[in-house]
Amino acid sequence: MSPRKFFVGGNFKMNGTIKSIKAIVDNLNQANLDSNVEVVVAPPALYLLLVRDSLKAQIEVAAQNVYDQPDGAFTGEISAHQLGDSNITWTILGHSERRTLLGESDAVVSSKTKYALDNGLGVIWCCGETLEQREASQTVAIVTGQLAALKETLGTDAAAWAKVVIAYEPIWAIGTGKVATTEQAQEVHAAIRSWLSDKVSPAVAEATRILYGGSVNEKNCKDLAKQADIDGFLVGGASLKPGFVDIVNCNL
Ligand SMILES: O=C(COP(=O)(O)O)NO
């Protein structure tokens, strides 16, 4: 099991209605959540204030994206400053759905990450490989390539990495029900931590939480959580269901 504070994020993606999200909030407000777990939920942008204003303070709220410019003439974008102004303390960045569907490059993701951190937000920074890349034994090369682009922007100062949480999300496991095996996940998490130790610093490697994401549910989370380098989860579909509480409490 991880020596770092466990972290469970719920990525609602583009799902929900006022009614369904209020029901999720009610369920979370009534739940007894493991106090040793840092919990962050990421509703669609339209519902950020609804969730922040009604969800108990124990649970932090994240955006699913942010722009890397100050407030201004950027129609449709989400402002880091306005998120902070609304007590939204985290953002997800680099999710594979934005990298693949919206063409966000490593450079764009890195720039957004630095901008979000510089503006006081915590960042859940996502990485992961496609099935073809895994089958071609390129997983570690792909993931460390994404990390290298981030390091190019953040540098090696521990303070720059203090509010970065890494989420390894194999694209072939996202939304498919095909969760990575504990061995597959631990292998990549260990490779990420080793890369951080070599290329950033041993201190950053030791401190940085590395989440697993990709078809996590209340049935498979316990075995995954037992792995030394799995420090939590970034949960998609299952975060919309009551079982999300069991994932948060998987170490109890
Ligand atoms: O994309 C994911 C994982 O989604 P699922 O849990 O639905 O596979 N998290 O950000």
The ligand as an SDF file (V2000), in Angstrom:
LIG
                    3D

 10  9  0  0  0  0  0  0  0  0999 V2000
  -11.3600    8.6160  -17.8810 O   0  0  0  0  0  0  0  0  0  0  0  0
  -11.3580    8.1900  -16.7420 C   0  0  0  0  0  0  0  0  0  0  0  0
  -11.7700    6.7700  -16.4190 C   0  0  0  0  0  0  0  0  0  0  0  0
  -13.0690    6.5480  -16.9080 O   0  0  0  0  0  0  0  0  0  0  0  0
  -13.8090    5.1530  -16.5350 P   0  0  0  0  0  0  0  0  0  0  0  0
  -13.6510    4.9760  -15.0380 O   0  0  0  0  0  0  0  0  0  0  0  0
  -15.2270    5.3640  -16.9530 O   0  0  0  0  0  0  0  0  0  0  0  0
  -13.0970    4.0850  -17.3150 O   0  0  0  0  0  0  0  0  0  0  0  0
  -11.0230    8.9880  -15.7220 N   0  0  0  0  0  0  0  0  0  0  0  0
  -10.6380   10.2820  -15.9610 O   0  0  0  0  0  0  0  0  0  0  0  0
  1  2  2  0
  2  3  1  0
  2  9  1  0
  3  4  1  0
  4  5  1  0
  5  6  2  0
  5  7  1  0
  5  8  1  0
  9 10  1  0
M  END
$$$$
